[in-house]
C-alpha cells in the first residue's frame, strides 16, 4: 500500500451526482472532439454513454496527486542512462498537466483559485452535470495520457497502474477523456514539442588542466559520454532563459590558469581530498556525514534520481500537512517547474561558462599526482561546478518555504540508494534538508564546496522566480 495513503479529500459534490445527458448529447460531444470512432459498440447505448470508466466500485486510497507522482517515480526507477534534466522535465510536464486539468475541473464546477500554467477551460454545459469521482477521473486520465507520451516504452506499466487505481482499463469509455484529459495532456505536450530537449550536440573538451575530462569507467571514458551537454539551451518552463541566474565563475576567475593558481582552489581541493576520500578517517568524515553522503546520492540507475527524491519528500510533507487535492496539484506543479528550470540553469553553468571545472578525482590524481586517491562515491559524467544536487535542493527548499510560509516543518525523508546505511533520515526543516543535500556531495568526494554554495543559490533564485510568477492566486 502507498505509504502516503489516506482517505481521498475532494470537494463536496453538487446535487445529482450522476451525469445527466442524453444519447444525442453524448454522441455530439464525442463527434465534436473526434472521439466517436473510438467509442466501443457496447458504450453507444445512452445509459452507457453517461457511465465513466471507473463506475464499478473502486477504493480510491490516498490522494490522486500523490498516487500519480508515485507512478512517475516508479517510471524514473525503470529508466537507464537518463540524466536528471530530462527526468525533471518529465515531472514538470506531468504535474502542470495535472494542475491544469484540476483547474479546469474547478473552473467548471466550483471556483478556480489559481491561474493555470497554460489553460483551464470550462468543459461542460447544461444538462451535463458532475459525475461520480470526477476529480479523480480528470487527474487519472490526464496523468496516464501525459506519462505514456513521455515514456512510450512504459505504456504497459502506466496502463496497469491506471487499472490498479480504477479497476477498469483506460480504454473503457469515459466522457472525461475527450472533454478535458486528452486535450490538456496534448496541450502540454505540444507546448514543449520544440523546446530543444531533443538536441544532442556533442561536447568538445577544453583540453586544459582544470577543465573537465572523462573520469573513467564504462560510462565515462570518452567525451561523447558527457551527460546532456546541451541541456542548458533547453527552453525553460518559467525563468526567462537558462543563463538568467548564471553566477560568476568560482571566485570570479576567468581562466583555468588563474583558478588553479589560487589559494582558494588549493583549499577546496584539499578539503574534498580529506572529507571525500573512500578511506577518510572518522575525524575527517564521521559516520553521520557518511550516512548523509549515501542518503542523498541516488545517482545510479534503478533509483528515482535526485529530482525524484525531492518529489518523494514533498509527498511526505504534504501528507503530514493534509493538503487537499487542489493544493497538492498546485504545489507539485510549482515544485516540478522549479526542479526542471533548476536543471536547465545548472547545466548552463556546467557546460556554457568559461570554466567547465574538472571533478575532484581528476584534480587530485592529475593535478596533485595522488593517483591512488578514490572518492567515496561514483563520479557523474559531467563538470563539477556547480552541483546539480545543490541546485535541485535550493529550488525545492525555496518552493516549500514559500508555499508553507515557514521553514520549521520537521519530516522524515526516504532514499532509494542501496548503499545508504539508513532508509530514512529526520530533518528539522527544509533548510536543514537542502543544505545537507548540497554538502553531501563533498562527503561523497564528487564536488567542491563552491559547487554546493553556488548551486544552492542558483536553485533558490530559480525557486523564487517560479513561486513569484507562476500559478498565482487569482
N, C-alpha and C positions, 0 to 999 in steps of 0.2 A: 504494500500500500504506500502511496505517496506520503512522505513524512510531513508534508505541508497540508494534508487533507483536513478539511473542516467542512461543516455544512455550508452549502453554496449560499453566498449572500447575493441576493438580487432584489431589484425594486419590487414593491408590491404591485402585482398586475392589475390592470384595469378590469372592470366587469367584463363578462362574456369572454372567458379566456380562450375558447376555441375559435379558430379563424372562421369567418363567415364570408365566403364569397362563392359565387355560382360557378358552374362548369364553364359558362361563356367567359366570365371574367378571368378564370384561371388560364384557359386556353389563350385568351387575348394577351394576358401578361407574358405568357411563355412565348407566344409568337413575336411580341414586341422585343423581347430580349434575345431572340434567336435560339431559345432552348426547346422549342416544341418538338423538334425531331429527336431530341434525346429522351423524351418522355416515354417510359415503359407503357406498354398497352394496358396493363392492369391498373396503371395510375390515371388513365384517361377518364375513368368514371368520376362524376362530380364529387362524390364523397372522398375518393382517394386524392383528388387534386388538392383538397384542403388539408391533407394529413401530412405532417412533417416526417422526415426520415426517422426521427427518434420518438415516434408516437408511442411505441410499446414501452413498457415500464423500464426506466433506466435510472440507476442510482448514481447521480452526479455527486461524487465525493470530492470536496475541495474546490477551490476557485478555478474557473476555466483558464484564466491568465496564467496562474501557477502551473496548471496541467500542461498547457501547450508550450510554455517555456521549458518544462521538464522534457517534453518531446524534443524540443530544439537542442537541449543539452545532450540528450541521447544520440541525436544525429551528429553533433560535434564529435562525440566519442567514437563514432564509426568512421570518421574521416582519417585518411593517412596522408601525410606530407602537405597538409594545408596550413598556411600561416595564420596568425591571429587577425590580420587585417581582413581577409575575406570572411572569416567567421564573424567578426564584429559587424561587417556589412550585412551579412545574412540576418543577424539578430536585429539590427535596426529595421530592415525591410519587413521582417516578421512582425515586430512589435508596433511599427507605425501602421501596418495593415490592420492589425487587431484593434488598435486605438481608433483609427478612422471608421472601422466597422461598428465598434461600440458607440462612437459618437453619432453615427447615422441612426443607430437604434434609439439613442436618447433624443436626437433631433426629431424623430418620428413620434415617439410615444410619451416623452417627458420633456425635459428641458436640457439642451446642450450647454454644459458649463464651461467648456474649454474649446479653443479653436482647434480644428483638426490639423493634421500635418499637411494633407492635400485637400480633400473634400469629404464632406459627410452629408450628402443629400438625403432628404426625406425619401422613403422608399415605398410609401403606401398611401392609399386614399380610400374613402368610403366605397363599398361596405367592408373592405378588408380590415380586420381587427387583429390585435396582437394574439399570437398563438402561444401554446404551452412551451415553456423553457426557451423562449425566443432568443434571449440574450445569449444563452448557452449555444444555441444553434448558429447564431450570427458569428460568434467567435470561432466555433469549431470548424465550420465550412471555410471561413476566411483563412484561418491558420493552416488548415490542410492544403488549401489551394496554393498559398504562397510558399509553403515548405516544399511541395513537390516541384514547383517551378525552380526553386533554388537548388534543390538536391534531387534531381530526377532519378538518380540511382538508388535513392532511399524511398521511392514511392510506395513499395510494398510495405515497408516498415511503418511509414507515416499513415497509410491507409488502415493498417491493422490497429494502430493506436487510436485512430478515429473510431473504429468499430469497438475497441475496448471501452471507449467512453460512452458511445451512443447505443451500442447493441446492434446497430444496423450498418450495412456498407454505406460508404459515402455516395455511391451511385444511386441509391434509392431517391425517389423524387422528393424534393422539398423546395417550395417556392422561394425560400430564403436564398438559395444558391443563385438563381438568375437575378433576383431583385437587388441584392446587396453584396453577398460574399464574393462571388466571382468578379463583378465589376471593381470592387475595392482592391482585391488582390492584383488584378490586371493593371489597375491604375498605378499602384506602387511599382509593379514590375516594369511597366512602360516608362515610368518616371526615371528609373535607374538604368535603362537599357543601354544608354550611350554615356555612361559615367566614367569610362576609361578603365574600368576594373578588369577588363579582359586583355588589356595591353600587356605584352610580355617582353618588353625591351630588355636586351641583355645588359649586364653590368660590366663596365670596364674598370679594372683595378687602377688605382692611382700609382701603385708601384713604388712607393716611397716608405722609408722607415716611419712607423707611426700610423700608416694608412692600413685600413682593414685588408686582410687577405684570408683565404680559406684556412680554417683551423684544424683540418684533418678529420679523418673518419669517412665512412662510406657516403655520408650525406653532405659533406662539406670539404671536398677535395679539390674543387676547381671553381673558377669564378662564376661559371654558369649555375653553380649550386646556390648562389646568393638568393635569399628568400625575398621575393616580391620587391625588387629594387625600384619598380615603377610606382609603388603604392602611394607615394607622396603626391603623385599627379592625379589621383582619383578625385573626382568631383565630390566635395564634402556634402553632407546632409544638412548642415546648419551653419557652420562657420564660412566666411567668405572664400577662403582658399586654404590649401594645405599649409602654405607658408605664412599665414596670417599671424600666428602667435610664435613664429620661429624665434628661439632665443639666440643671444650671441654665442659664438663658439666657446668651448671651455676656456674660462679665464680670458676670453676675447683674443685668443691667439689666432692669427690669420694664416699661419703656415705650420706645417708639421715640424719644421726645423725649430721654430720658436717654442712650440709646445713642448717638444721633447727636451729642450734645453732648460726648461723652467723648473724651479724648486717645487712648485705645486704639483706638477706632473710626477716628479720623483716621489713625493709624499703619497700621492694617490696610488701609484703602482706598488709602493712598499706596503701600504695598508692592505690592499687586496691580496698581496703575496702572503701576508701573515694570516688574515682572518678568513680568506677564501681557499686556503690550501686543503687538499684532501686529507692531509695529516696534521692539520692545525692543532696546537695544544689547547687544553681547556682554558688556559689563561688568555689565549687569543680569540677563541670561539667556544663559548661554553655550550652545554647541552641544549639549552633553550634556544640559542641562536642557530644551532644546527637543526633543531626541530623546525624553526621558522623558515630556514632555507628550503627544506624539503616540502613543508606545508604549502608554500606559495609557488613552488616550481611549476608543475603542470605543463611542462614543455613537450613531453613525449606524446606520441600517438596513443590513442585509447584513453586519453584524458579529455576533459571538457575545455582545456587550454585556459590561459589567463582570463579572457573575456567571460568564458563560461563560469569560472569560479565566482566572479563578481555578480553575475546574474543569479547564481545559486545563493550567494549570501543575501541578495535582495529578496529572494523568496523567503528566506529565513526571517528577515526583519519584518517584511510586510505581513507574514503570518502571525508574528508576535503582536504586531500593531493592529491586526484585524481590519485591514483596509477592505473596502468593498470592491466589487469587480471594476467599476468605472475608474476608481482611483488607482487600482492596480494597473489597469491598462495604460493610464497616463504616466505613472511612474516608470513602468518598464519601457515605455516608448522613449521618455526623456533619457533614461539611463542608456538605452541602446544607441540612441543618437549620439550621446556623448562618447560612448566607447568607440563607435565607428569613426567619428571625427578625430578622436584622440589617436587612433591608429594611423589615419591619413597624415595628421600633423606630425606624429612621431616618425613615420617613415620618410617624410620630407626632411626632417632633421638628420636622420641616419644616413641618407644617401644623397641629399641635394645641397649640402652646405660645403664650406671649404675644408672641413675636417670630417672624413669618414674614419672614425677612430678605430684602431685595432683593438682586439679583445685582450684582456689581461693575459691569457695563455700565450699570445704572440708577444706581448710586451715583455713578459718575464722570460720566456725561453729565448726569443731572438734578441730582444733589447738588452736584457741583463745577463744572458748566457746561462741561465739556470734551466738547462734542458730537461732536468728530471722533475720539474715542478708540475703538479697535477691539480686542477681545480676540483672542488668537491663535486660539482655537477657538470652536466654536459653543456657545452657552449653552443648557443644557437648560431645559425649560419647567416649572420648579418652584423653590421657595425655595432660597436658598443654604445656610443653616445648618440642619443640619450636612451634611457631604459624604457622599453615598451611596457613592462610590468608597472613601472612607476607612473607612466602617463595614464594607463588604464586606472590605476589606483587613485590618482589625483582626480580624474574625471568622475569616477564612482563616488568618492567621498564628498566631492562638491555637490553633486546632484542629491545625494542622500541628506546632507546637512541643509541644503536649501529647501528640499521638499518637507522635511520633518521639523524645520526651524530649530534644530538643536543638534549638537554632536553627541550628546550624552545618552545614547541608546546602546546598552550592552547587548551582545548577542554571541552565539556560539556558531562559528563558521566551519565549513567542511572542506575537505580536499579530495581530489581524485588520485593524487600522486602516490604510486605504490611504494615509493621509497620513504614516504613520510612515516615517522615513528608513531604518529597520532592521526586519527581520522578527523578530529575536531580541535579547534583552539578557541579560547574565550577572549573576547575583546571588550574593553570598557566603552568604546565608542568608535565612530567612523574614522577619526583621525588616527587613533591607535592602530587600526587595521591597515589603513592606507600607507602610513609611514613604515610599519613593519614590512609590508609587502615590498615597498621600494628598497629598503635596506637589506632585505633577504637576498637580493641579487649579489651584494658584496660577499655575504656569508657563503654563497654558492660558488664564488670565485669567477663569476662571469661578467661582472660590471665594476666600475669605479664609483666612488662617492658622488662625483659630479653628474654621473649618469642618473643617479637616483634623485638628486635635488632638482636638476633641470627637468627631468621627466615629470616629477611631481608637479612642478609649477606649470609646465605645459598642459598637463591634464586638467589642472584646476582652472586655467584660463579657458580651455575648451568647455569644461563643465559649466562655468559661469555664463558663457555666451549662450550655450544651449538652453539653460534654465531661464535666462532673461528673455530670450527671443522666440522660443518655440512652445506650442501647446499652452498658450497663455489663457488665463481666465477671461471669460467674455464679460 
